[in-house]
Amino acid sequence: MGGVFIKDYEVIAYRKEHDSFGMLEVPLDALYGVQTMRSVQNLSFSGHQLSQYPQYIKSLALVKKAAALANMESQEVDELIASQIKKACDKLIGGEYQQHFIIDVYHGGGGIGTNMNINEVIANLANESFGEKRGTYSPVHPITHVNASQSTSDVCHTSMRISILKQYELLDPVLKVVVNLLNQKAKEFMSIKTISRTCLQDGMQVRLGDAFSGYAAVIERRHFNLERVVNNLKQVNLGGTVIGSGIGSSESYRNIILEKLTEVTGVEFIHRKNLYDAAQNIDDLVEVSQQLSLLATCLVKIAKDLRLLSSGPEAGFFEISLPSVQSGSSFFPGKVNPVIPETLIQCCFQVLGHDRAVQATLEHGELNLNIFESATGINILEEMKMLEKALNLFAEKCLRNITANDERCNELSNSFIPTVVNLKEKYGYEAVSKLINEKSKSELKSLAYGGGDQFETSQ
């Protein structure tokens, strides 16, 4: 049975679906069903729908496809039904029907809304291949067939890790570009002497290239450690069902499910050593977020340095010039601001905020299942996506075309404190401390860069 109703002057046809809580109206053309609608009505608040995370949808479909293959081989699901489930999954993997994933990704219930959303979409697609209408759930049922041998716990756990691995494939090359550009600038600026600063006060001479080599080294290190923890996500709990016991899945299914997952993803997955641990503890995900937070913190430092080093141009450091990309002021004609580093800094602030949410999901896990795992993964995906986009802008619109202001660097490298440091290396700390009180700055420079026979003090 169905009907129509008017919403914002639009006539919408609907069907009626039932569950143990009663009847709900579902849009007639929806691939999702009553369980998805209940999640939407009861658990929505953030405005972030699953449809905004296409990689997660694809990863869920990959897990469901692997499960269908394993269920078919272990004779848990009829071959014809399993083959139609597989075909439906392939459509989702290909990017179709994403508008039907309407649940709020931060919903409560340990990810139940996510799992039911994809179960219902796959079931309806499979049933259409049998000539049935959407919402009939026969011969393919969302739970009995699409979710056979699985639970929300191991499905979402595994799918989220696949998503993060895939998202990292986009961030990885951008980090390599940033490191390469920083190394190029280090080499380009190695012949330029300037001044170092400690406690924001003048320090000794330093090659501008040496400073940039330090930037390259820290991002390279952070990249290495991020890749290490991301690769740890290839250990999953698929087949462990709810709490790691495997109850609800047959031994034959559990023996082949990761083989099927590796087959459909092209990534070699293994089981966590202890599947009860996998259900309870999400520190492997949290470690990824921690590494992203460390990366973001280091990027903030570099971006702030570039703002300082390019400050001015007349009343600031002005040791480097950043590319001009747009007008910097609606008040000062001709003013140009370091907007690209500032954009990166704000991106990193957002990453740090998401990481705090991730830390909270670990802190508030309890007993046999951490029900906040999906929120953990979504926050990590957001961190990676933001960094990938911001670093692309940073590399192409800032780093690639930074130039050094040689004349200004030379002036600073020969200022008072570098002169004193040069003298200290020749005559020692105590002698030069006395000399500072007896000689003018021009005389000190002459001593530092001229003949040593002029060195006299009242000692």
C-alpha positions, 0 to 999 in steps of 0.5 A: 500500500502507498499514497502521496503527500505534499511537501513544499508544494512537491507531490511525493509518492510513498510506500508503507513499510513495517517493522517491530515498532510499527509502520513508517512511510518511505518515499516510493522510489527510495532504495532505503527502507524502514530501518534507515528512516527510523535512524534518520528520524531519531538520530540526525543532528550533524547535517553530514549524510553518508552520501557525502562520503562516497569512499565509505559507501564503496568500502561498505559495498566491498565488504558486503560483496566479499561477504556474499562471495564467502556466504555463497562458497560456504553455502550460507546463502543461495547462489542465485541470491548471493550473485544478485547481492554481488551485482548490486554491490558492484553498482554501488562500488561504481558510484551509483545510487549514492543519493540513497544513503541518507543517514547521519554519519554521527548517529548513535547505536554503534553504526547500526544506521549505516549498516541498515542503510546499505543492507536495505539499498542492496536488498532493494537493488537485488530484488529489482533484478528479480522483478520485484518492487522496492520495499518487498524484501523478497526474495532478498532480505536485508538481514537474512541475506545481505547481512548474513554472517555479519554484524554492524560491528565487524562490517563498519570496523572493516569498511572504515579501515578500507576507507581510510586506506583509500583516502590516504592514497590521495594524501600520500602523493601530496605529502611527497610533493611538499617534501620535494618542494621544500628540499628544492627550496633548501638547495636553491637557498643554500648559498644565501646567508641570513640571520637565525632567531631564538626567543624571537631575538637576533641570533647567529648567521644561518644559511636560508637553505638550512632552515628549509632543509629542517622544514623538509626533514620534519614533514618527511618524518611525519609522513613516514610515521603516518604511513606506518600507522595507516598500514596497521589498519590492514588488520581487521575483525571481519568474521568476528561479528559483534564482540569478536566471538564469531557467533552468528558466522560459520567456521567455513565463512570465517576461514575464507572471508578475508581471502574474499575481502582481499580478492575484491579490494586488492589489499591484503588484509589479515585478522587482528590477533585478538578479535575481542580486542578489536571490538573493544579498542580502537587505538589503531584508528586513534593512532592515525589521528594522532599522527595527522595531528602531529603533522598538522602541528608541524605544518602550523609551525612552518606556515607561521614561519613563512608568514614571519619571514615574508612579513613587511615588506618595509617594516618586517623581516622580508627575507623571502617573498611569497607568491601574490595570489589576490588582493590582501585588503579592502582598505590598503591599496596594494597590500598583499597578505600571506593568505595561502599559509593562513589557509593552511593554518586554519585547516590544521586548526580544524584537524586538531579539533577533529583529533580531539573528538577522536581522542574522546571516542577512545576515552569513552569506549566501554566494556565489550564494544566501542560504539563510537568507532564510526565517528572516529573514522569519519573524523579521520576521513575529514582530517585527511580530506582537508589536509590533502586539499589544503596542502595541494593549494600550499604546494602549488600556490605558495611553496613552488614559487617562494623567492629569497630577498638576497639583499635583505638576507645579507643585511641581516646576516651582518647585523650586530648579534651575528657579528658578536657571535663571529667575534666570540668564535675568535676570541671567546665569550668573556673577552667579547662580553667586555669588548662590547662595552668598549667598542662601537658597532662599526669597530666590532664589525671591523674586528669580526670581519677584518684583522685580528691584530686590532683586538684590545680591551682594558683587561 
